[in-house]
Amino acid sequence: MMDKNTYQTMLQGLIWTFMEKEKVLGIPGAEKDVLTLLDLIEDLEAFWNTDGSLNPEKTMLQKLIYKTRKLYGDGRWRKMERFYLQKYCDRCSGSLEGGRIMSMFNEDCLCMSCQEKETKDPEYSKAVEADHDEIKRGNYNYKGIRGK
């Protein structure tokens, strides 16, 4: 029987692997491997996590899978490559070497320090809820409550 920690560690490893492949090989060079890894992630989700109990962030994983498939499927990699390859945070201009994440409010690429500050914004829970609502409606390209 699969337990929650093992399942989440396994998923995290697969996600990190495809992200590293994109970083090292570039998005066009990583396409075949990343799509193979996405197939594996979807198979694991379908087999082990049909009820969502092993991965409470199932919606976020679905969003990642959808955006990644769309990225490779329609040439959006040119637009998204900036997010993966940029070196500085859109908010503070600090280094992104310690990690990066998309803002919940708009499409800014944030360092982890700015992301932590963002979570303290009085409207953060509203932004997260709006993002989740849009995903449930099938909108995986939501620009956020403060997006342009």
Phi and psi in radians as a Rosetta constraint file:
Dihedral C 1 N 2 CA 2 C 2 CIRCULARHARMONIC -1.396 0.35
Dihedral N 2 CA 2 C 2 N 3 CIRCULARHARMONIC 2.337 0.35
Dihedral C 2 N 3 CA 3 C 3 CIRCULARHARMONIC -1.813 0.35
Dihedral N 3 CA 3 C 3 N 4 CIRCULARHARMONIC 2.825 0.35
Dihedral C 3 N 4 CA 4 C 4 CIRCULARHARMONIC -1.017 0.35
Dihedral N 4 CA 4 C 4 N 5 CIRCULARHARMONIC -0.820 0.35
Dihedral C 4 N 5 CA 5 C 5 CIRCULARHARMONIC -1.102 0.35
Dihedral N 5 CA 5 C 5 N 6 CIRCULARHARMONIC -0.780 0.35
Dihedral C 5 N 6 CA 6 C 6 CIRCULARHARMONIC -1.093 0.35
Dihedral N 6 CA 6 C 6 N 7 CIRCULARHARMONIC -0.774 0.35
Dihedral C 6 N 7 CA 7 C 7 CIRCULARHARMONIC -1.084 0.35
Dihedral N 7 CA 7 C 7 N 8 CIRCULARHARMONIC -0.839 0.35
Dihedral C 7 N 8 CA 8 C 8 CIRCULARHARMONIC -1.157 0.35
Dihedral N 8 CA 8 C 8 N 9 CIRCULARHARMONIC -0.655 0.35
Dihedral C 8 N 9 CA 9 C 9 CIRCULARHARMONIC -1.119 0.35
Dihedral N 9 CA 9 C 9 N 10 CIRCULARHARMONIC -0.734 0.35
Dihedral C 9 N 10 CA 10 C 10 CIRCULARHARMONIC -1.090 0.35
Dihedral N 10 CA 10 C 10 N 11 CIRCULARHARMONIC -0.840 0.35
Dihedral C 10 N 11 CA 11 C 11 CIRCULARHARMONIC -1.064 0.35
Dihedral N 11 CA 11 C 11 N 12 CIRCULARHARMONIC -0.780 0.35
Dihedral C 11 N 12 CA 12 C 12 CIRCULARHARMONIC -1.048 0.35
Dihedral N 12 CA 12 C 12 N 13 CIRCULARHARMONIC -0.728 0.35
Dihedral C 12 N 13 CA 13 C 13 CIRCULARHARMONIC -1.092 0.35
Dihedral N 13 CA 13 C 13 N 14 CIRCULARHARMONIC -0.729 0.35
Dihedral C 13 N 14 CA 14 C 14 CIRCULARHARMONIC -1.163 0.35
Dihedral N 14 CA 14 C 14 N 15 CIRCULARHARMONIC -0.717 0.35
Dihedral C 14 N 15 CA 15 C 15 CIRCULARHARMONIC -1.146 0.35
Dihedral N 15 CA 15 C 15 N 16 CIRCULARHARMONIC -0.792 0.35
Dihedral C 15 N 16 CA 16 C 16 CIRCULARHARMONIC -1.070 0.35
Dihedral N 16 CA 16 C 16 N 17 CIRCULARHARMONIC -0.638 0.35
Dihedral C 16 N 17 CA 17 C 17 CIRCULARHARMONIC -1.100 0.35
Dihedral N 17 CA 17 C 17 N 18 CIRCULARHARMONIC -0.822 0.35
Dihedral C 17 N 18 CA 18 C 18 CIRCULARHARMONIC -1.230 0.35
Dihedral N 18 CA 18 C 18 N 19 CIRCULARHARMONIC -0.552 0.35
Dihedral C 18 N 19 CA 19 C 19 CIRCULARHARMONIC -1.167 0.35
Dihedral N 19 CA 19 C 19 N 20 CIRCULARHARMONIC -0.694 0.35
Dihedral C 19 N 20 CA 20 C 20 CIRCULARHARMONIC -1.164 0.35
Dihedral N 20 CA 20 C 20 N 21 CIRCULARHARMONIC -0.697 0.35
Dihedral C 20 N 21 CA 21 C 21 CIRCULARHARMONIC -1.056 0.35
Dihedral N 21 CA 21 C 21 N 22 CIRCULARHARMONIC -0.731 0.35
Dihedral C 21 N 22 CA 22 C 22 CIRCULARHARMONIC -1.110 0.35
Dihedral N 22 CA 22 C 22 N 23 CIRCULARHARMONIC -0.710 0.35
Dihedral C 22 N 23 CA 23 C 23 CIRCULARHARMONIC -1.147 0.35
Dihedral N 23 CA 23 C 23 N 24 CIRCULARHARMONIC -0.785 0.35
Dihedral C 23 N 24 CA 24 C 24 CIRCULARHARMONIC -1.388 0.35
Dihedral N 24 CA 24 C 24 N 25 CIRCULARHARMONIC -0.798 0.35
Dihedral C 24 N 25 CA 25 C 25 CIRCULARHARMONIC -1.590 0.35
Dihedral N 25 CA 25 C 25 N 26 CIRCULARHARMONIC -0.227 0.35
Dihedral C 25 N 26 CA 26 C 26 CIRCULARHARMONIC 1.430 0.35
Dihedral N 26 CA 26 C 26 N 27 CIRCULARHARMONIC 2.719 0.35
Dihedral C 26 N 27 CA 27 C 27 CIRCULARHARMONIC -1.062 0.35
Dihedral N 27 CA 27 C 27 N 28 CIRCULARHARMONIC -0.810 0.35
Dihedral C 27 N 28 CA 28 C 28 CIRCULARHARMONIC -1.089 0.35
Dihedral N 28 CA 28 C 28 N 29 CIRCULARHARMONIC -0.678 0.35
Dihedral C 28 N 29 CA 29 C 29 CIRCULARHARMONIC -1.266 0.35
Dihedral N 29 CA 29 C 29 N 30 CIRCULARHARMONIC -0.388 0.35
Dihedral C 29 N 30 CA 30 C 30 CIRCULARHARMONIC -1.636 0.35
Dihedral N 30 CA 30 C 30 N 31 CIRCULARHARMONIC -0.092 0.35
Dihedral C 30 N 31 CA 31 C 31 CIRCULARHARMONIC -0.891 0.35
Dihedral N 31 CA 31 C 31 N 32 CIRCULARHARMONIC -0.933 0.35
Dihedral C 31 N 32 CA 32 C 32 CIRCULARHARMONIC -1.050 0.35
Dihedral N 32 CA 32 C 32 N 33 CIRCULARHARMONIC -0.837 0.35
Dihedral C 32 N 33 CA 33 C 33 CIRCULARHARMONIC -1.135 0.35
Dihedral N 33 CA 33 C 33 N 34 CIRCULARHARMONIC -0.737 0.35
Dihedral C 33 N 34 CA 34 C 34 CIRCULARHARMONIC -1.135 0.35
Dihedral N 34 CA 34 C 34 N 35 CIRCULARHARMONIC -0.764 0.35
Dihedral C 34 N 35 CA 35 C 35 CIRCULARHARMONIC -1.126 0.35
Dihedral N 35 CA 35 C 35 N 36 CIRCULARHARMONIC -0.612 0.35
Dihedral C 35 N 36 CA 36 C 36 CIRCULARHARMONIC -1.126 0.35
Dihedral N 36 CA 36 C 36 N 37 CIRCULARHARMONIC -0.768 0.35
Dihedral C 36 N 37 CA 37 C 37 CIRCULARHARMONIC -1.120 0.35
Dihedral N 37 CA 37 C 37 N 38 CIRCULARHARMONIC -0.672 0.35
Dihedral C 37 N 38 CA 38 C 38 CIRCULARHARMONIC -1.118 0.35
Dihedral N 38 CA 38 C 38 N 39 CIRCULARHARMONIC -0.688 0.35
Dihedral C 38 N 39 CA 39 C 39 CIRCULARHARMONIC -1.026 0.35
Dihedral N 39 CA 39 C 39 N 40 CIRCULARHARMONIC -0.762 0.35
Dihedral C 39 N 40 CA 40 C 40 CIRCULARHARMONIC -1.116 0.35
Dihedral N 40 CA 40 C 40 N 41 CIRCULARHARMONIC -0.781 0.35
Dihedral C 40 N 41 CA 41 C 41 CIRCULARHARMONIC -1.054 0.35
Dihedral N 41 CA 41 C 41 N 42 CIRCULARHARMONIC -0.774 0.35
Dihedral C 41 N 42 CA 42 C 42 CIRCULARHARMONIC -1.134 0.35
Dihedral N 42 CA 42 C 42 N 43 CIRCULARHARMONIC -0.678 0.35
Dihedral C 42 N 43 CA 43 C 43 CIRCULARHARMONIC -1.102 0.35
Dihedral N 43 CA 43 C 43 N 44 CIRCULARHARMONIC -0.741 0.35
Dihedral C 43 N 44 CA 44 C 44 CIRCULARHARMONIC -1.117 0.35
Dihedral N 44 CA 44 C 44 N 45 CIRCULARHARMONIC -0.730 0.35
Dihedral C 44 N 45 CA 45 C 45 CIRCULARHARMONIC -1.063 0.35
Dihedral N 45 CA 45 C 45 N 46 CIRCULARHARMONIC -0.790 0.35
Dihedral C 45 N 46 CA 46 C 46 CIRCULARHARMONIC -1.171 0.35
Dihedral N 46 CA 46 C 46 N 47 CIRCULARHARMONIC -0.617 0.35
Dihedral C 46 N 47 CA 47 C 47 CIRCULARHARMONIC -1.422 0.35
Dihedral N 47 CA 47 C 47 N 48 CIRCULARHARMONIC -0.855 0.35
Dihedral C 47 N 48 CA 48 C 48 CIRCULARHARMONIC -1.671 0.35
Dihedral N 48 CA 48 C 48 N 49 CIRCULARHARMONIC -0.460 0.35
Dihedral C 48 N 49 CA 49 C 49 CIRCULARHARMONIC -2.189 0.35
Dihedral N 49 CA 49 C 49 N 50 CIRCULARHARMONIC 0.665 0.35
Dihedral C 49 N 50 CA 50 C 50 CIRCULARHARMONIC -1.085 0.35
Dihedral N 50 CA 50 C 50 N 51 CIRCULARHARMONIC -0.545 0.35
Dihedral C 50 N 51 CA 51 C 51 CIRCULARHARMONIC -1.592 0.35
Dihedral N 51 CA 51 C 51 N 52 CIRCULARHARMONIC -0.070 0.35
Dihedral C 51 N 52 CA 52 C 52 CIRCULARHARMONIC 1.385 0.35
Dihedral N 52 CA 52 C 52 N 53 CIRCULARHARMONIC 0.071 0.35
Dihedral C 52 N 53 CA 53 C 53 CIRCULARHARMONIC -1.298 0.35
Dihedral N 53 CA 53 C 53 N 54 CIRCULARHARMONIC -0.435 0.35
Dihedral C 53 N 54 CA 54 C 54 CIRCULARHARMONIC -1.506 0.35
Dihedral N 54 CA 54 C 54 N 55 CIRCULARHARMONIC -0.338 0.35
Dihedral C 54 N 55 CA 55 C 55 CIRCULARHARMONIC -2.402 0.35
Dihedral N 55 CA 55 C 55 N 56 CIRCULARHARMONIC 1.673 0.35
Dihedral C 55 N 56 CA 56 C 56 CIRCULARHARMONIC -1.165 0.35
Dihedral N 56 CA 56 C 56 N 57 CIRCULARHARMONIC -0.283 0.35
Dihedral C 56 N 57 CA 57 C 57 CIRCULARHARMONIC -1.717 0.35
Dihedral N 57 CA 57 C 57 N 58 CIRCULARHARMONIC 0.572 0.35
Dihedral C 57 N 58 CA 58 C 58 CIRCULARHARMONIC -0.966 0.35
Dihedral N 58 CA 58 C 58 N 59 CIRCULARHARMONIC -0.717 0.35
Dihedral C 58 N 59 CA 59 C 59 CIRCULARHARMONIC -1.093 0.35
Dihedral N 59 CA 59 C 59 N 60 CIRCULARHARMONIC -0.724 0.35
Dihedral C 59 N 60 CA 60 C 60 CIRCULARHARMONIC -1.162 0.35
Dihedral N 60 CA 60 C 60 N 61 CIRCULARHARMONIC -0.658 0.35
Dihedral C 60 N 61 CA 61 C 61 CIRCULARHARMONIC -1.128 0.35
Dihedral N 61 CA 61 C 61 N 62 CIRCULARHARMONIC -0.742 0.35
Dihedral C 61 N 62 CA 62 C 62 CIRCULARHARMONIC -1.077 0.35
Dihedral N 62 CA 62 C 62 N 63 CIRCULARHARMONIC -0.684 0.35
Dihedral C 62 N 63 CA 63 C 63 CIRCULARHARMONIC -1.116 0.35
Dihedral N 63 CA 63 C 63 N 64 CIRCULARHARMONIC -0.761 0.35
Dihedral C 63 N 64 CA 64 C 64 CIRCULARHARMONIC -1.075 0.35
Dihedral N 64 CA 64 C 64 N 65 CIRCULARHARMONIC -0.800 0.35
Dihedral C 64 N 65 CA 65 C 65 CIRCULARHARMONIC -1.078 0.35
Dihedral N 65 CA 65 C 65 N 66 CIRCULARHARMONIC -0.840 0.35
Dihedral C 65 N 66 CA 66 C 66 CIRCULARHARMONIC -1.052 0.35
Dihedral N 66 CA 66 C 66 N 67 CIRCULARHARMONIC -0.867 0.35
Dihedral C 66 N 67 CA 67 C 67 CIRCULARHARMONIC -1.089 0.35
Dihedral N 67 CA 67 C 67 N 68 CIRCULARHARMONIC -0.685 0.35
Dihedral C 67 N 68 CA 68 C 68 CIRCULARHARMONIC -1.188 0.35
Dihedral N 68 CA 68 C 68 N 69 CIRCULARHARMONIC -0.766 0.35
Dihedral C 68 N 69 CA 69 C 69 CIRCULARHARMONIC -1.089 0.35
Dihedral N 69 CA 69 C 69 N 70 CIRCULARHARMONIC -0.733 0.35
Dihedral C 69 N 70 CA 70 C 70 CIRCULARHARMONIC -1.141 0.35
Dihedral N 70 CA 70 C 70 N 71 CIRCULARHARMONIC -0.706 0.35
Dihedral C 70 N 71 CA 71 C 71 CIRCULARHARMONIC -0.970 0.35
Dihedral N 71 CA 71 C 71 N 72 CIRCULARHARMONIC -0.814 0.35
Dihedral C 71 N 72 CA 72 C 72 CIRCULARHARMONIC -1.392 0.35
Dihedral N 72 CA 72 C 72 N 73 CIRCULARHARMONIC -0.482 0.35
Dihedral C 72 N 73 CA 73 C 73 CIRCULARHARMONIC -1.379 0.35
Dihedral N 73 CA 73 C 73 N 74 CIRCULARHARMONIC -0.509 0.35
Dihedral C 73 N 74 CA 74 C 74 CIRCULARHARMONIC -2.202 0.35
Dihedral N 74 CA 74 C 74 N 75 CIRCULARHARMONIC 0.352 0.35
Dihedral C 74 N 75 CA 75 C 75 CIRCULARHARMONIC 1.348 0.35
Dihedral N 75 CA 75 C 75 N 76 CIRCULARHARMONIC 0.203 0.35
Dihedral C 75 N 76 CA 76 C 76 CIRCULARHARMONIC -1.200 0.35
Dihedral N 76 CA 76 C 76 N 77 CIRCULARHARMONIC -0.133 0.35
Dihedral C 76 N 77 CA 77 C 77 CIRCULARHARMONIC -0.995 0.35
Dihedral N 77 CA 77 C 77 N 78 CIRCULARHARMONIC -0.517 0.35
Dihedral C 77 N 78 CA 78 C 78 CIRCULARHARMONIC -1.109 0.35
Dihedral N 78 CA 78 C 78 N 79 CIRCULARHARMONIC -0.691 0.35
Dihedral C 78 N 79 CA 79 C 79 CIRCULARHARMONIC -1.271 0.35
Dihedral N 79 CA 79 C 79 N 80 CIRCULARHARMONIC -0.768 0.35
Dihedral C 79 N 80 CA 80 C 80 CIRCULARHARMONIC -1.306 0.35
Dihedral N 80 CA 80 C 80 N 81 CIRCULARHARMONIC -0.369 0.35
Dihedral C 80 N 81 CA 81 C 81 CIRCULARHARMONIC -0.999 0.35
Dihedral N 81 CA 81 C 81 N 82 CIRCULARHARMONIC -0.586 0.35
Dihedral C 81 N 82 CA 82 C 82 CIRCULARHARMONIC -0.995 0.35
Dihedral N 82 CA 82 C 82 N 83 CIRCULARHARMONIC -0.786 0.35
Dihedral C 82 N 83 CA 83 C 83 CIRCULARHARMONIC -1.039 0.35
Dihedral N 83 CA 83 C 83 N 84 CIRCULARHARMONIC -0.783 0.35
Dihedral C 83 N 84 CA 84 C 84 CIRCULARHARMONIC -1.337 0.35
Dihedral N 84 CA 84 C 84 N 85 CIRCULARHARMONIC -0.483 0.35
Dihedral C 84 N 85 CA 85 C 85 CIRCULARHARMONIC -1.833 0.35
Dihedral N 85 CA 85 C 85 N 86 CIRCULARHARMONIC -0.242 0.35
Dihedral C 85 N 86 CA 86 C 86 CIRCULARHARMONIC -1.104 0.35
Dihedral N 86 CA 86 C 86 N 87 CIRCULARHARMONIC 2.625 0.35
Dihedral C 86 N 87 CA 87 C 87 CIRCULARHARMONIC -1.809 0.35
Dihedral N 87 CA 87 C 87 N 88 CIRCULARHARMONIC -0.254 0.35
Dihedral C 87 N 88 CA 88 C 88 CIRCULARHARMONIC -2.257 0.35
Dihedral N 88 CA 88 C 88 N 89 CIRCULARHARMONIC 2.536 0.35
Dihedral C 88 N 89 CA 89 C 89 CIRCULARHARMONIC -1.111 0.35
Dihedral N 89 CA 89 C 89 N 90 CIRCULARHARMONIC 2.403 0.35
Dihedral C 89 N 90 CA 90 C 90 CIRCULARHARMONIC -1.192 0.35
Dihedral N 90 CA 90 C 90 N 91 CIRCULARHARMONIC -0.388 0.35
Dihedral C 90 N 91 CA 91 C 91 CIRCULARHARMONIC -1.591 0.35
Dihedral N 91 CA 91 C 91 N 92 CIRCULARHARMONIC -0.884 0.35
Dihedral C 91 N 92 CA 92 C 92 CIRCULARHARMONIC -1.960 0.35
Dihedral N 92 CA 92 C 92 N 93 CIRCULARHARMONIC -0.083 0.35
Dihedral C 92 N 93 CA 93 C 93 CIRCULARHARMONIC 1.147 0.35
Dihedral N 93 CA 93 C 93 N 94 CIRCULARHARMONIC 0.238 0.35
Dihedral C 93 N 94 CA 94 C 94 CIRCULARHARMONIC -1.321 0.35
Dihedral N 94 CA 94 C 94 N 95 CIRCULARHARMONIC 2.917 0.35
Dihedral C 94 N 95 CA 95 C 95 CIRCULARHARMONIC -1.146 0.35
Dihedral N 95 CA 95 C 95 N 96 CIRCULARHARMONIC 2.554 0.35
Dihedral C 95 N 96 CA 96 C 96 CIRCULARHARMONIC -1.764 0.35
Dihedral N 96 CA 96 C 96 N 97 CIRCULARHARMONIC 0.196 0.35
Dihedral C 96 N 97 CA 97 C 97 CIRCULARHARMONIC -1.085 0.35
Dihedral N 97 CA 97 C 97 N 98 CIRCULARHARMONIC -0.483 0.35
Dihedral C 97 N 98 CA 98 C 98 CIRCULARHARMONIC -1.482 0.35
Dihedral N 98 CA 98 C 98 N 99 CIRCULARHARMONIC 0.035 0.35
Dihedral C 98 N 99 CA 99 C 99 CIRCULARHARMONIC 2.251 0.35
Dihedral N 99 CA 99 C 99 N 100 CIRCULARHARMONIC 2.843 0.35
Dihedral C 99 N 100 CA 100 C 100 CIRCULARHARMONIC -2.543 0.35
Dihedral N 100 CA 100 C 100 N 101 CIRCULARHARMONIC 2.704 0.35
Dihedral C 100 N 101 CA 101 C 101 CIRCULARHARMONIC -2.707 0.35
Dihedral N 101 CA 101 C 101 N 102 CIRCULARHARMONIC 2.637 0.35
Dihedral C 101 N 102 CA 102 C 102 CIRCULARHARMONIC -1.396 0.35
Dihedral N 102 CA 102 C 102 N 103 CIRCULARHARMONIC 2.398 0.35
Dihedral C 102 N 103 CA 103 C 103 CIRCULARHARMONIC -1.062 0.35
Dihedral N 103 CA 103 C 103 N 104 CIRCULARHARMONIC 2.590 0.35
Dihedral C 103 N 104 CA 104 C 104 CIRCULARHARMONIC -1.417 0.35
Dihedral N 104 CA 104 C 104 N 105 CIRCULARHARMONIC -0.269 0.35
Dihedral C 104 N 105 CA 105 C 105 CIRCULARHARMONIC -1.616 0.35
Dihedral N 105 CA 105 C 105 N 106 CIRCULARHARMONIC -0.519 0.35
Dihedral C 105 N 106 CA 106 C 106 CIRCULARHARMONIC -2.743 0.35
Dihedral N 106 CA 106 C 106 N 107 CIRCULARHARMONIC -2.758 0.35
Dihedral C 106 N 107 CA 107 C 107 CIRCULARHARMONIC -1.782 0.35
Dihedral N 107 CA 107 C 107 N 108 CIRCULARHARMONIC 0.390 0.35
Dihedral C 107 N 108 CA 108 C 108 CIRCULARHARMONIC -1.171 0.35
Dihedral N 108 CA 108 C 108 N 109 CIRCULARHARMONIC 2.523 0.35
Dihedral C 108 N 109 CA 109 C 109 CIRCULARHARMONIC -1.637 0.35
Dihedral N 109 CA 109 C 109 N 110 CIRCULARHARMONIC 2.079 0.35
Dihedral C 109 N 110 CA 110 C 110 CIRCULARHARMONIC -1.946 0.35
Dihedral N 110 CA 110 C 110 N 111 CIRCULARHARMONIC 2.574 0.35
Dihedral C 110 N 111 CA 111 C 111 CIRCULARHARMONIC -1.332 0.35
Dihedral N 111 CA 111 C 111 N 112 CIRCULARHARMONIC 2.934 0.35
Dihedral C 111 N 112 CA 112 C 112 CIRCULARHARMONIC -1.184 0.35
Dihedral N 112 CA 112 C 112 N 113 CIRCULARHARMONIC -0.516 0.35
Dihedral C 112 N 113 CA 113 C 113 CIRCULARHARMONIC -1.158 0.35
Dihedral N 113 CA 113 C 113 N 114 CIRCULARHARMONIC -0.771 0.35
Dihedral C 113 N 114 CA 114 C 114 CIRCULARHARMONIC -1.206 0.35
Dihedral N 114 CA 114 C 114 N 115 CIRCULARHARMONIC -0.584 0.35
Dihedral C 114 N 115 CA 115 C 115 CIRCULARHARMONIC -1.119 0.35
Dihedral N 115 CA 115 C 115 N 116 CIRCULARHARMONIC -0.718 0.35
Dihedral C 115 N 116 CA 116 C 116 CIRCULARHARMONIC -1.079 0.35
Dihedral N 116 CA 116 C 116 N 117 CIRCULARHARMONIC -0.747 0.35
Dihedral C 116 N 117 CA 117 C 117 CIRCULARHARMONIC -1.106 0.35
Dihedral N 117 CA 117 C 117 N 118 CIRCULARHARMONIC -0.680 0.35
Dihedral C 117 N 118 CA 118 C 118 CIRCULARHARMONIC -1.052 0.35
Dihedral N 118 CA 118 C 118 N 119 CIRCULARHARMONIC -0.643 0.35
Dihedral C 118 N 119 CA 119 C 119 CIRCULARHARMONIC -1.144 0.35
Dihedral N 119 CA 119 C 119 N 120 CIRCULARHARMONIC -0.311 0.35
Dihedral C 119 N 120 CA 120 C 120 CIRCULARHARMONIC -1.584 0.35
Dihedral N 120 CA 120 C 120 N 121 CIRCULARHARMONIC -0.105 0.35
Dihedral C 120 N 121 CA 121 C 121 CIRCULARHARMONIC -1.085 0.35
Dihedral N 121 CA 121 C 121 N 122 CIRCULARHARMONIC 2.376 0.35
Dihedral C 121 N 122 CA 122 C 122 CIRCULARHARMONIC -1.003 0.35
Dihedral N 122 CA 122 C 122 N 123 CIRCULARHARMONIC -0.432 0.35
Dihedral C 122 N 123 CA 123 C 123 CIRCULARHARMONIC -1.706 0.35
Dihedral N 123 CA 123 C 123 N 124 CIRCULARHARMONIC 0.146 0.35
Dihedral C 123 N 124 CA 124 C 124 CIRCULARHARMONIC -1.036 0.35
Dihedral N 124 CA 124 C 124 N 125 CIRCULARHARMONIC -0.834 0.35
Dihedral C 124 N 125 CA 125 C 125 CIRCULARHARMONIC -1.101 0.35
Dihedral N 125 CA 125 C 125 N 126 CIRCULARHARMONIC -0.605 0.35
Dihedral C 125 N 126 CA 126 C 126 CIRCULARHARMONIC -1.128 0.35
Dihedral N 126 CA 126 C 126 N 127 CIRCULARHARMONIC -0.705 0.35
Dihedral C 126 N 127 CA 127 C 127 CIRCULARHARMONIC -1.142 0.35
Dihedral N 127 CA 127 C 127 N 128 CIRCULARHARMONIC -0.747 0.35
Dihedral C 127 N 128 CA 128 C 128 CIRCULARHARMONIC -1.122 0.35
Dihedral N 128 CA 128 C 128 N 129 CIRCULARHARMONIC -0.793 0.35
Dihedral C 128 N 129 CA 129 C 129 CIRCULARHARMONIC -1.080 0.35
Dihedral N 129 CA 129 C 129 N 130 CIRCULARHARMONIC -0.745 0.35
Dihedral C 129 N 130 CA 130 C 130 CIRCULARHARMONIC -1.107 0.35
Dihedral N 130 CA 130 C 130 N 131 CIRCULARHARMONIC -0.708 0.35
Dihedral C 130 N 131 CA 131 C 131 CIRCULARHARMONIC -1.093 0.35
Dihedral N 131 CA 131 C 131 N 132 CIRCULARHARMONIC -0.819 0.35
Dihedral C 131 N 132 CA 132 C 132 CIRCULARHARMONIC -1.105 0.35
Dihedral N 132 CA 132 C 132 N 133 CIRCULARHARMONIC -0.687 0.35
Dihedral C 132 N 133 CA 133 C 133 CIRCULARHARMONIC -1.089 0.35
Dihedral N 133 CA 133 C 133 N 134 CIRCULARHARMONIC -0.728 0.35
Dihedral C 133 N 134 CA 134 C 134 CIRCULARHARMONIC -1.139 0.35
Dihedral N 134 CA 134 C 134 N 135 CIRCULARHARMONIC -0.691 0.35
Dihedral C 134 N 135 CA 135 C 135 CIRCULARHARMONIC -1.083 0.35
Dihedral N 135 CA 135 C 135 N 136 CIRCULARHARMONIC -0.767 0.35
Dihedral C 135 N 136 CA 136 C 136 CIRCULARHARMONIC -1.061 0.35
Dihedral N 136 CA 136 C 136 N 137 CIRCULARHARMONIC -0.531 0.35
Dihedral C 136 N 137 CA 137 C 137 CIRCULARHARMONIC -1.411 0.35
Dihedral N 137 CA 137 C 137 N 138 CIRCULARHARMONIC -0.105 0.35
Dihedral C 137 N 138 CA 138 C 138 CIRCULARHARMONIC 1.643 0.35
Dihedral N 138 CA 138 C 138 N 139 CIRCULARHARMONIC 0.089 0.35
Dihedral C 138 N 139 CA 139 C 139 CIRCULARHARMONIC -1.583 0.35
Dihedral N 139 CA 139 C 139 N 140 CIRCULARHARMONIC 1.737 0.35
Dihedral C 139 N 140 CA 140 C 140 CIRCULARHARMONIC -1.662 0.35
Dihedral N 140 CA 140 C 140 N 141 CIRCULARHARMONIC 0.122 0.35
Dihedral C 140 N 141 CA 141 C 141 CIRCULARHARMONIC -2.099 0.35
Dihedral N 141 CA 141 C 141 N 142 CIRCULARHARMONIC 0.518 0.35
Dihedral C 141 N 142 CA 142 C 142 CIRCULARHARMONIC -1.088 0.35
Dihedral N 142 CA 142 C 142 N 143 CIRCULARHARMONIC 2.325 0.35
Dihedral C 142 N 143 CA 143 C 143 CIRCULARHARMONIC -1.593 0.35
Dihedral N 143 CA 143 C 143 N 144 CIRCULARHARMONIC -0.013 0.35
Dihedral C 143 N 144 CA 144 C 144 CIRCULARHARMONIC 1.660 0.35
Dihedral N 144 CA 144 C 144 N 145 CIRCULARHARMONIC 2.854 0.35
Dihedral C 144 N 145 CA 145 C 145 CIRCULARHARMONIC -1.214 0.35
Dihedral N 145 CA 145 C 145 N 146 CIRCULARHARMONIC -0.311 0.35
Dihedral C 145 N 146 CA 146 C 146 CIRCULARHARMONIC -1.991 0.35
Dihedral N 146 CA 146 C 146 N 147 CIRCULARHARMONIC 0.224 0.35
Dihedral C 146 N 147 CA 147 C 147 CIRCULARHARMONIC -1.261 0.35
Dihedral N 147 CA 147 C 147 N 148 CIRCULARHARMONIC 2.745 0.35
